[in-house]
Amino acid sequence: MHMTLPVLSIRLIDAYSGRGRLNNQFHVTRTDELPFPIHTVPVKGDHFVIVLSLTGETKVTYNLKDYTLRPNDMFILSPAVIHQFDATEGLLLGAGFTKEFFSEALIHQKHIDLFDFLSPGMDPFYRLNPNEAENMHRLMLMLRNYYYDKGHTFHKEVLFHSFNLFMLEAAALIKKY
């Protein structure tokens, strides 16, 4: 019997979180903002997500391998990779983006090789020290603020520059570890 896995789309996350969207290409969402348990069944995503564990423990099965996320851990989800979260004990913050958003936002194409960590074959799990995790958390909150501030005169430009800063910081941490 062939089973089709549900797709957890960026559109669905946006709709359930009740927030505005940029053509369903980007979000920064905490697990406690979603009205459903994050995923109690295996799913595939249609976008990348850089996840930061804020509190508690979260069990993750990703590409048939088990992980336990604790505070300060960073985890990278790639599109189309089967994953399942049990976030009943933990709180996660995720910055999700499509390939299209990434391509449009990336200011310096010469840095594209820095982002090979987005490949599904790379290790998705990184244990950060408290200062690194706090820095990533601040950058994610900054992204979230710019994303939802539609009245900003340079909304898209500021969002893209913030996203580039966030992605370069993530790449530097991944290179370090």
C-alpha positions as semicolon CSV with decimal commas, in nm:
position;residue;x (nm);y (nm);z (nm)
1;M;0,000;0,000;0,000
2;H;0,140;0,342;-0,099
3;M;0,099;0,621;0,156
4;T;0,125;0,988;0,063
5;L;0,276;1,205;0,333
6;P;0,110;1,536;0,413
7;V;0,302;1,848;0,310
8;L;0,342;2,112;0,579
9;S;0,344;2,415;0,353
10;I;0,462;2,763;0,432
11;R;0,110;2,876;0,327
12;L;-0,045;2,650;0,594
13;I;0,188;2,778;0,867
14;D;0,109;3,138;0,771
15;A;-0,264;3,070;0,765
16;Y;-0,268;2,892;1,101
17;S;-0,049;3,150;1,274
18;G;-0,291;3,420;1,159
19;R;-0,009;3,644;1,035
20;G;0,036;3,833;0,710
21;R;0,255;3,689;0,440
22;L;0,498;3,785;0,167
23;N;0,356;3,571;-0,114
24;N;0,383;3,266;0,114
25;Q;0,762;3,273;0,089
26;F;0,875;3,355;0,443
27;H;0,775;3,327;0,810
28;V;0,920;3,346;1,160
29;T;0,692;3,149;1,392
30;R;0,704;2,999;1,743
31;T;0,551;2,657;1,796
32;D;0,317;2,794;2,065
33;E;0,163;3,030;1,806
34;L;0,026;2,741;1,604
35;P;-0,316;2,608;1,705
36;F;-0,211;2,249;1,640
37;P;0,070;2,032;1,773
38;I;0,354;2,106;1,534
39;H;0,347;1,765;1,367
40;T;0,249;1,449;1,544
41;V;0,267;1,264;1,214
42;P;0,551;1,247;0,962
43;V;0,535;1,530;0,708
44;K;0,740;1,687;0,434
45;G;0,788;2,063;0,408
46;D;0,785;2,275;0,095
47;H;1,044;2,518;0,234
48;F;1,360;2,549;0,443
49;V;1,336;2,618;0,815
50;I;1,616;2,718;1,051
51;V;1,488;2,617;1,393
52;L;1,617;2,741;1,728
53;S;1,521;2,552;2,044
54;L;1,424;2,802;2,314
55;T;1,304;2,592;2,608
56;G;1,247;2,231;2,712
57;E;1,315;1,926;2,500
58;T;1,178;1,850;2,155
59;K;1,206;1,508;1,996
60;V;1,268;1,519;1,622
61;T;1,280;1,242;1,366
62;Y;1,444;1,375;1,051
63;N;1,523;1,157;0,751
64;L;1,459;0,851;0,971
65;K;1,717;0,961;1,235
66;D;1,620;1,066;1,590
67;Y;1,737;1,387;1,760
68;T;1,657;1,562;2,088
69;L;1,662;1,940;2,074
70;R;1,744;2,127;2,392
71;P;1,773;2,502;2,455
72;N;2,032;2,668;2,225
73;D;2,022;2,390;1,966
74;M;1,982;2,487;1,601
75;F;1,827;2,252;1,346
76;I;1,799;2,290;0,967
77;L;1,498;2,148;0,780
78;S;1,524;2,108;0,403
79;P;1,224;2,083;0,170
80;A;1,088;1,737;0,090
81;V;1,274;1,563;0,375
82;I;1,044;1,356;0,596
83;H;1,034;1,486;0,953
84;Q;0,825;1,462;1,267
85;F;0,837;1,680;1,580
86;D;0,712;1,620;1,932
87;A;0,720;1,976;2,067
88;T;0,488;1,911;2,361
89;E;0,771;1,975;2,611
90;G;0,975;2,230;2,414
91;L;0,935;2,569;2,254
92;L;1,088;2,627;1,911
93;L;1,130;2,936;1,694
94;G;1,158;2,876;1,321
95;A;1,255;3,103;1,033
96;G;1,111;2,945;0,721
97;F;1,174;3,048;0,363
98;T;1,126;2,915;0,013
99;K;1,399;2,866;-0,247
100;E;1,248;3,160;-0,434
101;F;1,272;3,390;-0,131
102;F;1,631;3,278;-0,069
103;S;1,727;3,347;-0,432
104;E;1,559;3,687;-0,440
105;A;1,692;3,796;-0,097
106;L;2,052;3,683;-0,146
107;I;2,244;4,004;-0,207
108;H;2,581;3,856;-0,297
109;Q;2,552;3,552;-0,523
110;K;2,927;3,504;-0,477
111;H;2,850;3,371;-0,127
112;I;2,614;3,099;-0,252
113;D;2,859;2,819;-0,162
114;L;2,842;2,926;0,206
115;F;2,489;2,791;0,217
116;D;2,556;2,427;0,130
117;F;2,427;2,351;0,482
118;L;2,078;2,384;0,329
119;S;2,140;2,064;0,133
120;P;1,936;1,770;0,266
121;G;2,252;1,556;0,286
122;M;2,421;1,783;0,543
123;D;2,405;1,736;0,921
124;P;2,094;1,926;1,036
125;F;2,182;1,946;1,409
126;Y;2,403;2,208;1,579
127;R;2,456;2,266;1,951
128;L;2,526;2,638;2,001
129;N;2,669;2,804;2,307
130;P;2,431;3,041;2,494
131;N;2,580;3,358;2,337
132;E;2,553;3,220;1,983
133;A;2,196;3,104;2,044
134;E;2,100;3,444;2,191
135;N;2,247;3,619;1,886
136;M;2,050;3,393;1,649
137;H;1,737;3,450;1,859
138;R;1,780;3,830;1,836
139;L;1,834;3,809;1,458
140;M;1,521;3,595;1,418
141;L;1,314;3,841;1,621
142;M;1,456;4,129;1,415
143;L;1,357;3,945;1,095
144;R;1,012;3,883;1,235
145;N;0,967;4,251;1,325
146;Y;1,074;4,371;0,980
147;Y;0,864;4,107;0,809
148;Y;0,544;4,213;0,986
149;D;0,613;4,590;0,966
150;K;0,447;4,639;0,628
151;G;0,443;5,017;0,681
152;H;0,822;5,051;0,676
153;T;0,929;5,268;0,381
154;F;1,194;5,015;0,275
155;H;1,010;4,704;0,398
156;K;1,139;4,454;0,144
157;E;1,496;4,593;0,134
158;V;1,531;4,593;0,513
159;L;1,384;4,243;0,531
160;F;1,627;4,114;0,266
161;H;1,929;4,276;0,433
162;S;1,822;4,136;0,771
163;F;1,775;3,794;0,612
164;N;2,126;3,809;0,462
165;L;2,272;3,897;0,802
166;F;2,079;3,607;0,960
167;M;2,192;3,361;0,691
168;L;2,558;3,469;0,710
169;E;2,548;3,426;1,089
170;A;2,395;3,079;1,048
171;A;2,660;2,988;0,787
172;A;2,940;3,108;1,019
173;L;2,808;2,896;1,307
174;I;2,772;2,590;1,087
175;K;3,122;2,638;0,950
176;K;3,250;2,666;1,308
177;Y;3,084;2,341;1,415
